[in-house]
Amino acid sequence: MKRRKREEAILLSLKKLDYLTRTQIQEIHQLKSDRNAQRVLKQMEEYLHVIRNGENIYYLNAKGRELVNCDKVRKSTGNIDHYIMRNYLYLMCGCPKSWENEIRFKSVGNTKKDTVVCVADAYFKHGDAFIIVEVDNTQKMNKNKVKIEKYKTLKERGTFGPLIPNFIWITTTEYRRKELLALNKGLAVQVYTIADFKGVKKHV
């Protein structure tokens, strides 16, 4: 029974987060040693697809999706790093229960041209704050600039309601971190790089 509950919990995490590295699963579900984590995931192989990218990355196969009633079909695509980077922030923030991925925000203007639509990579609530998560992996900085300007407009229009909008970004290099900090001027923002997460646990 204990094993079944643990396996179901891991499958539900994959349903929520799409792709997880072995290390991420190990931390979320407190699997302790590397050997123990590998053993647990080996026992679950009938429910999982696995690919190797530095370390094993897992996602649900058809049987795993059926077990946890997951409609999303994930594949071995080139943008998996995007999901893995987002999961670093999920872990850093303490695995918030209110965390939701790919949330659409919209503010309707007087004309169609004035309507602002923005899809956040993730969001969650923390106390009196409304935290929006963004991943900067391979996109051009101009696209980030456009998105940030949309967020500024949404904030001005009160789209986020009474909660204070804060932003957390993860990017790939120190240079891109500096660029993002400059673009986000006027917003409450934190920007991390992948290097910040090597052996470091943080909480908002």
C-alpha atoms as one frame of an Amber mdcrd trajectory, in Angstrom:
protein
   0.000   0.000   0.000   2.818   2.415   0.845   4.549   1.661  -2.453   1.300
   2.165  -4.385   0.667   5.551  -2.764   4.228   6.675  -3.471   3.993   5.614
  -7.114   0.656   7.360  -7.548   2.109  10.540  -6.029   5.029  10.457  -8.490
   2.671   9.902 -11.434   0.523  12.841 -10.290   3.628  15.029 -10.135   4.419
  14.092 -13.729   0.828  14.872 -14.693   1.197  18.324 -13.121   4.750  19.133
 -14.255   5.002  17.209 -17.573   8.691  16.211 -17.384  10.890  15.632 -14.343
  14.511  14.659 -13.911  15.385  11.847 -11.552  16.884  14.410  -9.155  13.712
  16.503  -9.208  11.524  13.468  -8.474  13.935  12.475  -5.727  13.624  15.899
  -4.069   9.856  16.342  -4.483   9.081  12.899  -3.061  11.954  12.676  -0.576
  13.395   9.470  -2.003  16.646  10.031  -0.104  19.601   8.343  -1.824  20.278
   8.221  -5.557  20.212   4.431  -5.415  16.794   4.407  -3.759  15.391   6.862
  -6.301  16.701   4.748  -9.176  15.176   1.625  -7.629  11.761   3.253  -7.171
  11.683   4.568 -10.734  12.854   1.228 -12.120   9.850  -0.407 -10.424   7.607
   2.138 -12.176   8.977   1.697 -15.695   5.689   0.247 -17.035   4.105   3.693
 -16.501   6.962   5.876 -17.733   8.904   6.979 -20.747  12.519   7.857 -20.009
  15.105   9.757 -22.016  18.699  10.552 -21.191  19.824  14.189 -21.202  22.652
  14.500 -18.698  20.484  12.445 -16.334  17.273  10.493 -16.790  14.176  12.545
 -17.582  10.770  10.936 -17.061   7.298  11.531 -18.465   4.069   9.549 -18.569
   3.440   6.839 -21.138  -0.085   5.769 -22.167  -0.492   3.427 -19.193   0.726
   6.086 -16.768  -1.627   8.690 -18.244  -4.549   6.300 -17.929  -3.765   5.570
 -14.287  -3.904   9.244 -13.264  -6.494  10.373 -15.822  -4.096  12.614 -17.775
  -5.232  13.896 -21.174  -1.960  15.598 -22.106   0.304  13.523 -24.346   3.939
  14.514 -23.969   6.686  13.436 -26.342  10.468  13.472 -26.543  10.696  16.961
 -28.050  13.412  19.585 -28.259  11.840  21.923 -25.684  12.051  19.615 -22.670
  14.689  21.896 -21.123  11.997  24.574 -20.837   9.924  22.336 -18.550  12.933
  21.212 -16.525  13.949  24.834 -15.924  10.428  25.686 -14.798  10.539  22.779
 -12.366  13.660  24.219 -10.734  11.543  27.213  -9.739   8.696  24.967  -8.580
  11.121  23.227  -6.225  12.782  26.465  -5.145   9.402  27.896  -4.167   8.575
  24.894  -1.992   6.232  23.037  -4.417   3.254  25.404  -3.917  -0.164  23.731
  -3.945  -1.603  26.690  -5.862   0.987  26.319  -8.667  -0.576  26.195 -12.155
   1.178  25.992 -15.509   0.456  27.967 -18.682  -2.143  30.384 -17.352  -3.739
  32.932 -19.672  -4.268  36.508 -18.523  -6.443  38.854 -20.522  -7.464  42.497
 -20.302 -10.144  43.636 -22.737  -9.597  47.151 -24.074 -11.967  49.585 -25.742
 -10.958  48.153 -29.094  -9.633  44.800 -30.234  -6.224  46.408 -30.687  -6.203
  47.497 -27.035  -6.917  43.983 -25.715  -3.888  42.430 -23.989  -3.412  38.669
 -23.746  -0.440  37.039 -22.030   0.214  33.369 -21.223   2.403  32.885 -18.155
   4.614  29.802 -17.935   3.246  29.326 -14.400   1.764  31.204 -11.472   0.982
  30.693  -7.812  -0.115  32.662  -4.764   2.176  33.285  -1.815   0.606  35.174
   1.073  -0.565  38.522  -0.305   1.507  38.153  -3.462   0.551  36.871  -6.884
   3.688  35.319  -8.370   4.172  34.820 -12.092   6.891  32.447 -13.303   8.658
  32.816 -16.648  11.301  30.676 -18.361  13.832  32.230 -20.724  15.567  29.405
 -22.515  16.029  29.855 -26.266  13.653  32.655 -27.274  14.899  35.992 -28.554
  15.127  38.792 -26.016  12.777  40.923 -28.140   9.997  38.392 -27.445  10.687
  38.671 -23.738  10.503  42.463 -24.049   7.069  42.285 -25.690   5.789  39.940
 -22.976   7.133  42.108 -20.158   5.456  45.187 -21.640   2.177  43.248 -21.682
   2.630  42.413 -18.007   3.195  46.082 -17.216  -0.052  46.961 -18.991  -1.950
  44.195 -17.190  -0.614  45.456 -13.864  -1.654  49.055 -14.655  -5.156  47.870
 -15.582  -5.549  45.930 -12.327  -5.915  42.573 -14.085  -4.345  40.728 -11.154
  -6.879  42.110  -8.700  -5.912  43.163  -5.164  -2.881  40.869  -4.982   0.565
  42.301  -5.632   2.067  40.899  -8.860   5.638  39.640  -8.457   7.713  37.937
 -11.126  10.300  35.175 -11.020  12.362  34.372 -14.104  14.880  31.644 -14.812
  17.367  32.048 -17.647  20.527  30.461 -18.970  23.359  32.974 -18.549  24.450
  35.873 -16.369  24.308  38.175 -19.405  20.657  37.301 -20.046  19.876  37.780
 -16.368  21.139  41.380 -16.572  19.082  42.007 -19.709  15.922  40.664 -18.080
  16.448  42.752 -14.936  16.731  45.874 -17.108  13.596  45.016 -19.103  11.609
  44.344 -15.909  12.402  47.746 -14.405   9.316  48.950 -12.558   8.168  45.435
 -11.684   8.930  43.399  -8.575  11.181  40.748 -10.080  13.796  38.115  -9.257
  15.886  36.534 -12.003  17.812  33.287 -11.537  20.119  31.329 -13.798  20.377
  27.556 -14.050  23.724  27.775 -12.254  21.940  29.075  -9.146  20.319  25.673
  -8.630  23.358  23.427  -8.444  23.093  21.946  -4.980  21.178  24.917  -3.612
  17.684  24.834  -2.085  15.742  28.078  -1.833  12.270  29.123  -0.749  10.363
  32.308  -1.565
